[in-house]
Amino acid sequence: MSIISKVKQMLGQHPDQAKKGVEKAGDVIDRRTGGKYAQHVDKGQQKAGEYIEGEGGRRNPPNA
C-alpha cells in the first residue's frame, strides 16, 4: 500500500480529526507570518476541508 493510499484511508476513517489538523496548521502559519498570508492560508484550509469531506464520504477508496 502506497503512502497516498494510507493517507486517503486515514482521511476516510477520521475526517473530523484531519479537518482539525488542517485548521490548527493554518492557525500556526497565520501566527508565524503575522497574518500576512491569511487570505491564502484560509483558501488552502477551505480547499483541504472540501477534499477531506469528499474523501470522508468514500469509506473504501479504490486501489490506485
N, C-alpha and C positions, 0 to 999 in steps of 0.2 A: 504494500500500500504506500503510495507516494505521500509526501508531506502535504500536498494540496488536498488530497483525498481525506487525510486525517483532519485538516483544518475544517473542511466542509462538513465532515461528520460531527466535529465538535460544535460547529455553528448550529447544525440541525438539532443537536441534543440539548444545547444550553444557550439559546438565543438571547435570553434576558441578561445572562452574565456577560455575554460578548458585547451587547449594547452598552452595558455599564462600563466595561473596559474601554470602549471607544470614547465614551463621554469623559471618563477620567483622563485618558490620554490627551484629548483635546483641551481639557481644562489645564493640564500641566503645560502644554505648548503655549496656551494663552498667557499663563502666568510668567513663563520664562521669556516670552517675547514682549511682555508688557502690553499684550492685546494688539500689537501692531498688525498681526495677520489674522485677526479674529474672524473676519468675513470668510477668509479662505478655509480656516480651520472648521468653522461652523458648516460650511458647504460640504467639506470632507466628512464630517461627522454625520450629516444628514444622508449622504450617499452611502456611507458604510452601514448606517442603520437600515436603510432601504434594502441593501444587499443581504444583510443579516436576516431581516424579516422574510425575504424571498427564500433564503436557504433554510430558514426555520420551518417553512412550510413543506420542505422536502425531507421527510424522515429517512428515506432510503435513497440517497442520490445515486444515479447510475455511475458505474465504474468508468472513469475516463482515463 
